[in-house]
């Protein structure tokens, strides 16, 4: 007899699957330039952090990673009163994560193609690209993650009296 996957028992107070920690980490990693910006703003007293951020961040990359932030917001907003737009965004979560990973890989490929030599920073960025690939593989291979993105609490009934 096949064993049941106990992860399917981990539901939130609205009766839908809770978002697992590794999925939150994947969203944070795919929005890594936003995280770098937030850390830089939080440590604004450090000139080294500001110099690092100003040389590493571009507005275009931040715009390209914005869908992951919107997806994370939809994840935090998984409750019955959420609107149709957030529900639609959440249902397309795997595609949003995959598209962001592909965009990150494209930016990385362009950067590495134009790098004169590959030293420690370039090798670190190449390893980030491998993690992007691993995230895409994981979100499309896992039936559990697919189910997480299919679930959203039922809309709250409006105008009715509770029975």
N, C-alpha and C positions, 0 to 999 in steps of 0.2 A: 504494500500500500504506500502511495506517495505521501511524503510529509508536507504539511501545509507551511507556507512561508509566513513566519510570524510577523514580518514587517507589515503585512496586510491588516494586522490587528491594531496598528498604531494610528488611531484616528484622533482628530482634534474635537473640540467641543461641538462642532457643527456636523460631525459624523462623516467627514471626508478624511482621506489619508493625509497625515501630517507630512510636511515637506521635510525630507531627511537632511541632516547636516551636510553630507557630501554634496548635495544639490545646491545648498546655500554657498558652500565653498566654491563650487564650479561657477556659480553666478558671480561671486566676488572676484575670482581669478580672471574670468572673461572681461570683467570691468576693471582690470588692474590699473589702467591709466587714471580712472576716476579715483581709485583708492590712493594712488600716488599723489594726486592733486589734493585730496582730503588730508592726507598725512602732512603734506607740505604746508597747507594752510593752518593745520593744527600746530605745527612747529615753526611758525613764521619768524621766530627769533633766530633761527639757525640759517645763516647765509649759505652754508653748504647745501642744505635741503632745498633752498630756493633756487640755487644754481643748478642742482641736479634736475629739479622739476622743469625749469625753464628750458633746459637743453633736451629733455626727454619728452615733454608733452607738446602736442600740437592740437589746435582746436579741431582739426579734421578728424584726428583719432578719437578725441572725446565725443564728437558727434556720432562717429561710427559705432562707438560702444554704448551710446545712449539707450538703444533698445533693451539691453540687459538691465539697465536701471529701471526702466519701465516694467520689465518682467518681474524684477524683484519687488517693485511696488505692488504689482498685481498679486504676487505671492503673499505679501503682508496683508493684502486687502481681501483675502479669501473668507468672506463672511456673507450671510444672506442679503445684506443691503447693498452689496457691490453692484455696480452697473453692468450693462451688457458689454461695454467696451473692455472693461477689465476681464470679464469672463472670456471674451474673444481672444484677448492677448494671452491669457493663461493657457487656453487650448492650443495656441500656436507656440508654446514655450520651447519645445524641442527644436522647432525650425528657427526660432529666434536665437537660441544658443548656438546652433550649428552655423547659422549665417554669421554671427559675431565671431566665432572661431575661424571661419574661412576668411573673413575680413582681416582678423589679426594675423593669420598666416600670410595673407597677401602683403600686408604692411611689413611684416617681418622679412619676407622674401625680398621685397624691394630694398629694405635697409641692408640686409646681408649681401645683396648683389652689389650695392654701392660701397660696401666697406672695403677698405684697402687690405686690411689683414684681419684675421679672426683671432682675437685675444679673449680674455676672460669675459668682458661684457657681451661680446658677440656670441660666445659659447653659451652663456647664461640665457640670452634671448633665444637661441636655437633650442635650448631645453624647454623654454616656455612654449615654443611651437609644438614640441612633442606632447606637452601637457594639453594643449589645445586639441590636438588630434585624439588624445586619450579621452578627453571629455566628450567629444562628438561620438566616439565609439561607445562609450559608456551609456550615454543617454539614448542611443538608438538600439543598443543591444539589450538593455534592461526592460523587461516587461513591467517591472514595478515602477520605474520612472515614467514609462508611458502611461500607466494607470494614474499616477500622481497628477500628471498634466491633464488627464481627462476629467478629474473630479474637481468640482466647485460646489459650494453649498447652494441648495435650491433657493431661488429668489424669495424674499420675504413677501408675504401677502399684504397688499396695501388696501386700506379702506374697509377691511372686514373686522368683525368682532371675534375675539378669541373664543374658542369653544372648549 
